[in-house]
Amino acid sequence: MKSALGVTHEVFGEMSRAMSEARYNCKLASEEQVALFLIFTTSGTSYGKLALNIGISKSSVSTIIGRVARRVNKRFRQIRLPETPEKWREVEDSFVRRKLLRTLGALDGKHVRIRAPPSSGSLFHNYKYFYSFILLALVDGDGRFLYIDIGSPGSCNDATVYNSSQLKLTLDQSKNLPKPSYWNDDEVFPSFIVADGAFSLAQNLMKPFCRRNMSDEEFVFNTSLSAARVKSEHAFGLLSSRFRILRKELECQYKTSVNIVHALCQIHNALIPITAKTRTCEDLEEVDVVPYGTGAEQRDFLAYHLFNK
């Protein structure tokens, strides 16, 4: 059951306990500070209006918002990459049970609108002509964030952020990933994530074929990949609808803005119910060797498989 502040009573209680344990010197109780943070993030109300309505200074509002965000990030541990092949298989299950492509997650980025940090010039000015930083996320089939990278300047693109991320390093090292497995009697495929055309094709990252002069096989592949990839867009959409502050320019300092967005992603995950895990990957026959030399070769065989299954 959700409270009037947009979170469940359990999540509100956990946030309040995080604040009470810190013992800040503040005339507002822990629950009141959490309520202030949630009003700010869910309604998009400005610091000034909140200060006027509550009867405290604007600087106090700013301080409380930053404190709650930091405490949530310290207390909550909702965002983590799977650490074993079995946990990664559960991510694949979250897509397969929705009749989607078997994948380790959907990767995408979102621009978070901010005020230009001091002395930053055009570094945070993006191609959409506003100032922002990037929220890059890997999402499972339930819409839960598995990995986030927050704060890269808006002038960067998603692929650049990914290429220098811990996520790419983990995938490239095949660290704790499932082994390649048979998808039918004859065809073996490694595990991979899905992303849009801005990213570089690799054996561990599948992206769509160019739309120009597509074959029937390529069309089917793109359709299947898009249905899985849209999970990341849905997660960003739900995040912004829950926390309407993300629909406008954040008036906080850059570091505080990053902490707030991080905290909202943590809360987003905490609000997603734990679904019963119907295992679809338990009986997969695994092999030690990837049978494809390049990501392009693998994508061609995967397109053939999807077209003919």
Summary of the structure (lengths in Angstrom):
residues: 309
radius of gyration: 21.4
end to end distance: 42.1
largest distance: 69.4
contacts: 952
relative contact order: 0.16
helix: 46%
strand: 13%
